[in-house]
Amino acid sequence: NIPEFRSYLYALYRQDTILIDIWNNVVGKSDAHTNPGMFEAYRIRNWPYWKDPEKPESEPTPPGPNNPLGLFVVHYDETSLRYFHGTNQNNLIYSPMRNISHGCVRNDNKNIQKMKEFIIGKVIKSTNLSAWLNSKNTLSYDMEPEEKFPVRVLYKTYTVLRDDGGVYIE
């Protein structure tokens, strides 16, 4: 949820949607906003290079501790350069105003590591990517159709709740 600066991670199991975790995140600034919508994860990258979109003539930042993409990237928006990824500035994840990215959704690297382990261990079935788990090599994998999973980016400023008094908006 963009204005909340949070990601809600769900598991889809049969007919149930199960909340797994909630992560603080950084989203796009006003001139490079994070796009809301329904998307599908289609590519993952391990220890990626990063090229500053505001300085196309600059050299790419190599993988490692100074790379703004962190250790792992999930591509989900095929119409733009917006990803779900780690960061080289974990402190920003916990600051009050977190609309400072180029439009991507940045997350704590510890959480991105958990996501990487889950995707490689439970989602990718057609190819054995277990070597990625401890690898610091730059690698990319385009998901097979059956491995792609939904990503929903919301811009929601309210929540509909229910208690003994009925339904209310928060």
Wavefront OBJ file of the C-alpha trace (Angstrom):
o trace
v 0.000 0.000 0.000
v 1.802 3.089 -1.309
v 0.612 5.804 1.149
v 1.108 3.462 4.094
v 4.703 2.652 3.036
v 4.051 -1.032 3.696
v 4.035 -4.323 1.842
v 1.631 -7.060 2.851
v 2.784 -10.527 1.845
v 0.154 -13.196 1.356
v 0.163 -16.876 0.554
v -2.599 -18.089 -1.705
v -3.636 -21.544 -0.539
v -6.607 -23.229 -2.185
v -9.483 -20.790 -1.558
v -7.730 -18.915 1.266
v -5.532 -15.836 1.296
v -3.215 -15.990 4.305
v -1.301 -12.943 5.602
v 2.338 -13.993 6.026
v 4.122 -10.766 6.944
v 4.050 -6.951 6.785
v 7.167 -5.041 5.741
v 7.989 -1.340 5.808
v 9.142 -0.100 2.442
v 10.238 2.903 0.424
v 8.155 3.941 -2.601
v 8.481 6.414 -5.468
v 8.785 10.145 -5.033
v 6.139 12.421 -6.536
v 7.935 12.864 -9.869
v 8.766 9.138 -10.190
v 5.775 7.562 -8.489
v 5.222 3.874 -7.838
v 2.515 2.670 -10.203
v -0.555 1.135 -8.554
v -2.196 -1.799 -10.301
v -2.392 -5.541 -10.746
v 0.878 -7.021 -11.982
v 2.619 -10.348 -12.308
v 6.182 -11.137 -11.256
v 7.988 -12.303 -14.384
v 11.759 -12.059 -13.757
v 14.170 -12.267 -10.843
v 17.758 -11.048 -10.621
v 20.484 -11.952 -8.156
v 23.164 -9.394 -7.198
v 22.129 -6.970 -9.953
v 23.912 -4.037 -11.508
v 22.079 -0.666 -11.216
v 22.027 2.228 -13.652
v 20.778 5.594 -12.363
v 17.713 6.488 -14.476
v 18.420 10.187 -13.890
v 21.978 9.853 -15.259
v 21.797 7.563 -18.297
v 25.362 8.450 -19.322
v 26.794 7.213 -15.985
v 28.460 3.855 -15.490
v 26.336 1.157 -13.845
v 26.831 0.553 -10.132
v 28.231 -2.963 -9.680
v 26.651 -5.464 -7.279
v 27.561 -5.157 -3.635
v 26.980 -2.981 -0.577
v 26.824 0.311 -2.531
v 24.208 -0.907 -5.006
v 20.752 0.684 -4.474
v 19.007 -2.522 -5.663
v 20.425 -4.594 -2.828
v 20.961 -8.309 -3.287
v 17.823 -9.393 -5.154
v 15.230 -7.953 -7.538
v 11.728 -9.075 -8.522
v 10.497 -7.531 -11.789
v 6.727 -7.089 -11.777
v 5.775 -4.088 -13.956
v 6.559 -4.789 -17.614
v 5.527 -1.254 -18.660
v 8.168 0.542 -16.569
v 11.430 0.131 -14.716
v 9.688 -0.527 -11.392
v 10.856 -3.442 -9.257
v 10.547 -4.929 -5.802
v 14.100 -4.998 -4.390
v 16.496 -4.519 -1.498
v 18.457 -1.359 -0.756
v 21.885 -0.049 0.151
v 20.305 2.256 2.763
v 18.302 0.107 5.186
v 17.868 3.119 7.514
v 15.494 4.697 4.947
v 13.047 1.809 5.411
v 12.330 3.044 8.947
v 12.247 6.808 8.373
v 8.901 8.693 8.660
v 8.595 9.762 5.007
v 9.587 7.036 2.608
v 8.512 8.319 -0.823
v 12.049 8.793 -2.113
v 12.762 6.061 -4.685
v 12.760 6.253 -8.491
v 9.423 4.397 -8.425
v 10.500 0.993 -7.195
v 9.413 -0.613 -3.945
v 12.529 -0.919 -1.767
v 12.651 -3.249 1.210
v 14.963 -4.216 4.045
v 17.646 -6.594 2.747
v 16.838 -9.149 5.475
v 13.281 -9.333 4.156
v 14.480 -9.474 0.549
v 16.723 -12.394 1.548
v 13.637 -14.182 2.937
v 11.770 -13.439 -0.300
v 14.681 -14.742 -2.370
v 14.775 -17.985 -0.369
v 11.017 -18.444 -0.691
v 10.904 -17.775 -4.436
v 13.884 -20.012 -5.181
v 12.758 -22.781 -2.816
v 8.985 -22.776 -3.328
v 8.023 -20.870 -6.488
v 10.623 -21.746 -9.137
v 10.009 -25.389 -10.051
v 11.156 -25.738 -13.670
v 14.817 -24.951 -12.972
v 17.024 -25.616 -9.961
v 18.198 -22.198 -8.765
v 19.409 -23.373 -5.345
v 22.951 -22.239 -6.246
v 21.605 -18.654 -6.116
v 20.964 -18.882 -2.363
v 24.583 -18.249 -1.371
v 25.751 -16.754 -4.652
v 27.025 -13.230 -5.123
v 27.041 -13.653 -8.893
v 24.906 -11.475 -11.130
v 22.209 -13.805 -12.448
v 18.845 -13.358 -14.145
v 15.935 -15.752 -14.607
v 12.742 -15.255 -16.623
v 9.939 -17.158 -14.932
v 7.942 -19.819 -16.707
v 4.204 -19.025 -16.978
v 3.303 -21.379 -14.117
v 5.904 -19.740 -11.833
v 4.667 -16.176 -12.218
v 2.780 -14.822 -9.220
v 0.474 -11.845 -8.651
v 1.725 -8.495 -7.353
v -0.908 -5.963 -6.372
v 0.200 -2.407 -5.680
v -2.486 -0.345 -3.956
v -3.020 3.313 -3.269
v -5.469 2.981 -0.422
v -5.936 5.605 2.302
v -8.589 3.770 4.301
v -9.461 0.353 5.702
v -12.938 -1.121 6.063
v -13.210 -2.967 9.372
v -15.930 -4.761 11.300
v -16.532 -5.117 15.041
v -19.533 -5.792 17.304
v -20.966 -2.383 16.363
v -20.884 -3.189 12.642
v -18.803 -2.033 9.707
v -16.681 1.116 9.934
v -13.939 2.920 8.018
v -10.553 3.647 9.522
l 1 2 3 4 5 6 7 8 9 10 11 12 13 14 15 16 17 18 19 20 21 22 23 24 25 26 27 28 29 30 31 32 33 34 35 36 37 38 39 40 41 42 43 44 45 46 47 48 49 50 51 52 53 54 55 56 57 58 59 60 61 62 63 64 65 66 67 68 69 70 71 72 73 74 75 76 77 78 79 80 81 82 83 84 85 86 87 88 89 90 91 92 93 94 95 96 97 98 99 100 101 102 103 104 105 106 107 108 109 110 111 112 113 114 115 116 117 118 119 120 121 122 123 124 125 126 127 128 129 130 131 132 133 134 135 136 137 138 139 140 141 142 143 144 145 146 147 148 149 150 151 152 153 154 155 156 157 158 159 160 161 162 163 164 165 166 167 168 169 170
